[in-house]
């Protein structure tokens, strides 16, 4: 574990981090957007994506059960130590950092819009969670847990009565725009799942992380999938194509919609809180490997938090927010994460041959055949989503521009350091 980080998070905080990131503002909007593309078969879309996401999470569970699960580097550490080099891992995580900063600005704007506030409210939300993280990871955990409790109550109020207000006729016709429409709905639906890997960035601050986090990944994602399916069944069965607030107004008592609005706000803030953490923790590992200045990964001895990294994250998000150019970072978010998931699952597939010592240190009880099958399923699924997204010229152009920028940063950083991952250092056992 990088010196200075404090293990103040436990199992409950880990579940709150994962669920808060996944059950974000997207689920309150993405279902209606996808419904316009494919109709009620949105439900089938979630079913199709569920095995792919679970298979992708297996790689995280496996790598985090090794000594790398004591560090906050996530897939950057997993990929670089598997292949014994920095390039692939750096480009992948560079795109991830860009997308997370864009997501931070987007979530702040969404929070302000829900409250009916302006830019000042959005700025205040970023500064508030920045202050929470600077104060210490235990405050991040405590606030995340309580926000998730409120979110959970609102979901129960939304889902349970809604199951008794469903009209089966709303599910017909099931596929409204053919196979093309269904395929087009998969990338936006995947946006609801994207971000689950952010839990890996808490590994340096979770007690007994190599034992706790693999289980949190598998059980937490399964629970989230169940919630997604239930919300989608209710949303389409009651009032297809409308917001969850409009849906709930049909079967909840007058005034109860405020609970749904509060739930949506909690969905945004739990995502915002979790998103703030990620870039600064990745920066710690980049600094340790000599691919970023040492001061970028510096951890405050007083709070146990990377204040410099957090400050740069908040400032970058504020610049995007105030410039109105959030889309420049956000539009490649899903593409960047899917590419990273693809590389990460590929690393798991070749791990026994590329880094035997790291492979032998795996402690999670997942059979080898299941690890390999999961890696193949994830690679095929992520490859398919990448292919679907490459039909968009805008996505290709943005990805190319950001990749070039990342390659330039990497080239400059790599020239400035003589550090390499030697064969004996690949697992970084400590």
C-alpha positions in Angstrom: 0.0 0.0 0.0 1.3 3.5 -0.8 2.6 5.1 2.4 0.2 7.5 3.9 -3.1 6.0 2.7 -5.4 5.0 5.6 -7.5 1.9 5.7 -10.6 3.5 7.1 -13.1 1.7 4.8 -14.9 -1.6 5.5 -17.3 -3.9 3.7 -20.4 -1.6 4.1 -18.5 1.4 2.7 -17.3 -0.7 -0.2 -20.8 -1.8 -1.1 -22.0 1.8 -0.8 -19.2 2.9 -3.1 -20.1 0.3 -5.8 -23.8 0.7 -5.6 -23.6 4.5 -5.4 -21.5 4.6 -8.6 -23.7 2.2 -10.5 -27.2 3.3 -9.4 -26.4 6.9 -10.6 -28.4 9.5 -12.4 -28.1 7.4 -15.6 -30.6 4.7 -14.5 -33.2 7.4 -14.0 -32.7 8.5 -17.6 -31.0 5.8 -19.7 -34.0 3.5 -19.7 -36.3 6.0 -21.4 -33.5 6.9 -23.9 -32.9 3.3 -24.8 -36.7 2.7 -25.0 -36.8 5.2 -27.9 -34.4 3.0 -29.8 -35.8 -0.5 -29.2 -39.0 -0.3 -27.1 -39.8 -2.8 -24.3 -36.9 -5.0 -25.4 -34.8 -2.7 -23.2 -35.5 -5.3 -20.6 -33.8 -7.9 -22.8 -30.9 -5.5 -23.3 -30.2 -5.6 -19.6 -30.4 -9.4 -19.6 -27.9 -9.6 -22.5 -25.5 -7.2 -20.9 -25.7 -8.8 -17.4 -23.5 -11.9 -18.1 -21.0 -9.7 -19.9 -20.7 -7.3 -17.0 -20.5 -10.1 -14.5 -17.8 -11.8 -16.6 -15.9 -8.6 -16.7 -16.0 -8.2 -13.0 -14.4 -11.6 -12.5 -11.1 -10.2 -13.8 -11.3 -7.5 -11.1 -12.1 -10.0 -8.4 -9.1 -12.2 -9.4 -6.5 -9.4 -9.6 -7.7 -7.8 -6.4 -7.3 -11.1 -4.6 -3.5 -10.8 -5.3 -1.1 -8.5 -3.5 -2.0 -5.9 -6.2 -5.3 -5.7 -4.3 -3.6 -3.7 -1.6 -2.9 -0.8 -4.0 -5.2 1.8 -5.5 -3.9 1.4 -9.1 -6.8 -0.8 -10.3 -6.5 -1.9 -13.9 -3.4 0.2 -14.5 -1.5 -1.9 -12.0 -3.1 -5.1 -13.1 -2.3 -4.6 -16.8 1.1 -3.2 -16.4 2.3 -5.9 -14.0 0.8 -8.6 -16.2 2.6 -7.5 -19.4 5.7 -6.1 -17.7 5.3 -2.6 -19.4 3.5 0.7 -19.0 2.3 1.6 -22.5 -1.0 -0.2 -22.8 -1.9 0.4 -19.2 -1.1 4.1 -19.4 -3.1 4.8 -22.5 -6.1 2.9 -21.1 -6.0 4.7 -17.8 -5.4 8.0 -19.4 -8.7 7.8 -21.3 -10.3 6.7 -18.0 -9.1 9.7 -16.2 -10.4 12.0 -18.9 -13.8 10.3 -18.8 -14.1 10.5 -15.1 -13.3 14.2 -15.0 -15.9 14.7 -17.6 -18.4 12.6 -15.6 -17.7 14.7 -12.5 -18.6 17.9 -14.4 -21.7 16.2 -15.9 -22.9 15.0 -12.6 -22.5 18.4 -11.0 -24.5 19.9 -13.8 -27.2 17.2 -13.4 -27.4 17.9 -9.7 -27.9 21.6 -10.3 -30.6 20.9 -13.0 -32.5 18.6 -10.6 -32.5 21.3 -7.9 -33.4 24.0 -10.4 -30.2 25.8 -9.7 -27.6 27.3 -12.0 -23.9 27.0 -12.5 -23.2 28.2 -8.9 -25.0 25.2 -7.5 -23.0 22.9 -9.8 -19.7 24.5 -8.7 -20.7 24.2 -5.1 -21.4 20.5 -5.4 -17.9 19.8 -6.8 -16.3 21.9 -4.0 -18.4 20.2 -1.3 -17.3 16.7 -2.3 -13.7 17.9 -2.9 -13.7 19.1 0.7 -15.1 15.8 1.9 -12.3 13.9 0.2 -9.6 16.2 1.4 -10.9 15.8 5.0 -10.3 12.1 4.9 -11.5 8.8 3.3 -13.5 7.9 6.4 -15.7 11.0 5.7 -16.1 9.9 2.1 -17.2 6.4 3.4 -19.7 7.7 6.1 -21.4 10.2 3.8 -21.6 7.6 1.0 -23.3 5.1 3.3 -25.9 7.5 4.5 -26.7 8.7 1.0 -27.0 5.1 -0.2 -29.5 4.4 2.6 -31.7 7.3 1.4 -31.3 6.1 -2.2 -32.3 2.6 -1.1 -35.5 3.8 0.6 -36.5 5.8 -2.5 -35.9 2.7 -4.7 -38.2 0.6 -2.5 -40.9 3.2 -2.6 -40.5 3.4 -6.4 -40.3 -0.3 -7.3 -42.6 -2.2 -4.9 -45.9 -0.4 -5.5 -45.0 -0.1 -9.2 -45.0 -3.9 -9.6 -48.7 -3.8 -8.9 -49.4 -1.0 -11.4 -48.0 -2.7 -14.5 -50.1 -3.0 -17.7 -48.9 -6.0 -19.7 -50.1 -4.4 -23.0 -47.2 -1.9 -22.6 -44.7 -4.6 -23.4 -46.2 -5.1 -26.9 -44.7 -5.0 -29.5 -41.6 -6.1 -27.6 -39.0 -5.1 -30.3 -40.1 -1.9 -32.0 -37.2 -1.1 -34.3 -35.8 -4.5 -35.3 -32.3 -5.9 -34.5 -30.6 -2.6 -35.5 -32.6 -0.7 -33.0 -31.9 -3.3 -30.3 -28.1 -3.2 -31.1 -28.1 0.6 -31.0 -29.6 0.5 -27.5 -26.8 -1.6 -26.0 -24.1 1.1 -25.7 -26.3 3.6 -23.9 -27.6 0.7 -21.7 -24.0 -0.2 -20.9 -23.5 3.3 -19.7 -25.6 2.3 -16.6 -23.1 -0.4 -15.8 -20.0 1.6 -16.6 -17.9 2.7 -13.7 -18.2 -0.4 -11.5 -14.4 -0.8 -11.7 -13.9 2.4 -9.7 -14.2 0.2 -6.6 -10.7 -1.0 -7.4 -9.4 2.5 -6.7 -10.4 2.1 -3.0 -8.1 -1.0 -2.6 -5.4 1.0 -0.8 -8.0 2.3 1.8 -10.2 -0.8 2.5 -9.3 -3.0 5.4 -8.4 -6.6 4.3 -9.0 -5.5 0.7 -7.8 -8.7 -1.0 -10.5 -10.7 0.9 -13.4 -8.2 1.0 -13.3 -6.5 -2.4 -13.6 -9.6 -4.7 -16.9 -10.5 -3.0 -18.2 -7.0 -3.1 -17.6 -6.9 -6.8 -19.5 -10.1 -7.5 -22.4 -9.6 -5.1 -22.7 -5.9 -5.5 -22.9 -6.0 -9.3 -25.5 -8.9 -9.1 -27.6 -6.8 -6.7 -27.4 -3.8 -9.0 -28.5 -5.8 -12.0 -31.6 -7.0 -10.1 -32.4 -3.3 -9.3 -32.0 -2.3 -12.9 -34.3 -5.0 -14.2 -37.0 -4.3 -11.6 -36.9 -0.5 -12.3 -37.0 -1.2 -16.1 -40.0 -3.6 -15.8 -41.9 -1.0 -13.7 -40.9 2.0 -15.9 -42.1 0.3 -19.2 -45.0 -1.6 -17.7 -46.5 1.6 -16.1 -45.7 4.4 -18.5 -43.2 3.6 -21.4 -40.7 6.2 -22.4 -41.2 8.6 -19.6 -39.1 9.7 -16.7 -39.2 7.8 -13.4 -40.8 10.8 -11.7 -43.7 10.8 -14.3 -44.0 7.0 -13.9 -44.2 7.2 -10.1 -46.9 9.9 -10.2 -49.4 7.4 -11.7 -49.4 5.0 -8.7 -47.9 6.9 -5.7 -50.0 9.3 -3.5 -49.9 13.0 -4.3 -46.7 14.5 -3.0 -44.9 11.1 -2.8 -43.0 12.0 -6.0 -40.7 14.1 -3.9 -39.3 10.9 -2.5 -38.3 9.9 -6.1 -36.8 13.3 -6.7 -34.7 12.9 -3.5 -33.7 9.4 -4.7 -32.6 10.9 -8.0 -30.5 13.5 -6.1 -28.9 10.8 -4.0 -28.2 8.8 -7.1 -26.3 11.8 -8.5 -24.5 12.6 -5.3 -23.4 9.1 -4.6 -21.9 8.9 -8.1 -20.3 12.3 -7.7 -18.7 11.3 -4.4 -17.3 8.1 -5.8 -16.2 9.7 -9.1 -14.2 12.3 -7.2 -11.9 9.6 -5.8 -10.7 7.8 -8.9 -8.3 10.1 -10.8 -6.3 11.0 -7.7 -5.8 7.4 -6.7 -4.6 6.4 -10.2 -2.2 9.4 -10.1 -0.6 7.9 -7.0 0.4 4.8 -8.9 1.5 6.8 -12.0 3.8 8.8 -9.7 5.2 5.7 -8.1 6.1 4.3 -11.5 7.7 7.6 -12.6 5.1 8.4 -15.2 3.9 11.5 -13.3 5.7 14.0 -11.1 6.2 12.7 -7.5 4.2 15.7 -6.1 1.1 14.6 -8.0 0.9 11.4 -5.9 1.8 13.0 -2.6 -0.3 12.0 0.3 -1.0 14.4 3.2 0.3 13.0 6.5 -2.5 14.8 8.3 -5.5 13.6 6.4 -4.1 10.5 4.6 -5.5 11.8 1.3 -3.8 12.8 -2.0 -4.7 16.5 -1.7 -2.8 17.6 -4.8 -4.4 15.0 -7.0 -7.8 15.8 -5.6 -7.2 19.5 -6.3 -6.2 18.9 -9.9 -9.3 16.7 -10.4 -11.6 19.3 -9.0 -10.0 22.2 -10.9 -10.2 20.2 -14.2 -13.8 19.4 -13.7 -14.6 23.0 -12.8 -12.9 24.2 -16.0 -15.0 21.7 -18.1 -18.1 22.8 -16.3 -17.6 26.5 -16.6 -16.4 26.3 -20.2 -19.5 24.4 -21.3 -17.3 21.8 -23.0 -18.2 18.8 -20.9 -18.9 16.7 -24.0 -15.3 16.8 -25.0 -14.4 14.5 -22.1 -17.8 12.8 -21.5 -18.5 11.6 -25.0 -15.7 9.0 -24.9 -16.6 7.8 -21.4 -18.2 4.6 -22.4 -15.8 3.9 -25.2 -12.8 4.5 -22.9 -14.1 2.2 -20.2 -15.1 -0.6 -22.6 -11.6 -0.5 -24.1 -10.1 -0.7 -20.6 -12.4 -3.6 -19.7 -11.3 -5.4 -22.9 -7.6 -5.0 -22.1 -8.2 -6.0 -18.5 -10.0 -9.2 -19.3 -7.3 -10.0 -21.9 -4.7 -9.5 -19.2 -6.5 -12.1 -17.1 -6.6 -14.6 -20.0 -2.9 -14.4 -20.6 -1.8 -14.0 -16.9 -0.7 -17.6 -16.3 1.8 -17.3 -19.2 2.8 -13.6 -18.9 3.4 -13.4 -15.1 3.3 -16.8 -13.4 4.3 -15.4 -10.0 1.4 -13.0 -9.9 -0.9 -15.8 -11.1 0.2 -18.1 -8.3 -0.6 -15.4 -5.7 -4.4 -15.4 -6.6 -6.4 -16.2 -3.5 -10.0 -15.9 -4.6 -11.8 -19.2 -5.0 -12.9 -18.9 -8.6 -12.0 -22.1 -10.7 -9.5 -21.5 -13.4 -11.9 -22.7 -16.1 -14.4 -20.1 -15.0 -11.8 -17.4 -15.0 -10.9 -18.2 -18.6 -14.5 -18.5 -19.8 -15.3 -15.2 -18.1 -12.3 -13.5 -19.8 -13.4 -14.8 -23.2 -17.0 -13.8 -22.7 -15.9 -10.3 -21.6 -13.4 -9.9 -24.5 -16.1 -10.9 -27.0 -18.8 -8.7 -25.4 -16.5 -5.6 -25.0 -15.2 -6.1 -28.5 -18.8 -6.1 -29.8 -19.6 -2.9 -28.0 -16.4 -1.3 -29.3 -17.4 -2.3 -32.8 -20.9 -0.7 -32.4 -19.3 2.5 -31.1 -16.8 2.7 -34.0 -19.7 3.4 -36.3 -19.8 6.9 -34.9 -17.2 9.2 -36.6 -17.4 11.6 -33.6 -16.4 8.9 -31.2 -13.5 7.8 -33.4 -12.2 11.4 -33.7 -12.5 12.2 -30.0 -10.9 8.9 -29.0 -8.0 9.5 -31.5 -7.4 13.1 -30.2 -7.4 12.0 -26.5 -5.3 8.9 -27.3 -2.7 11.1 -29.1 -2.6 13.5 -26.2 -2.1 10.6 -23.8 0.6 9.1 -26.0 2.4 12.5 -26.0 2.2 12.7 -22.2 3.4 9.2 -21.9 6.3 9.8 -24.2 7.4 12.9 -22.3 7.0 11.1 -18.9 8.8 8.0 -20.1 11.8 9.9 -21.3 12.1 11.5 -17.9 12.4 8.3 -16.0 14.7 5.3 -16.2 12.3 3.1 -14.2 11.1 -0.1 -15.7 9.2 -3.0 -14.4 11.7 -5.8 -14.2 10.6 -9.4 -14.3 11.1 -9.8 -10.6 9.0 -6.7 -9.9 6.0 -7.6 -12.0 3.7 -8.8 -9.2 4.9 -5.9 -7.0 4.5 -8.3 -4.0 4.5 -6.4 -0.8 
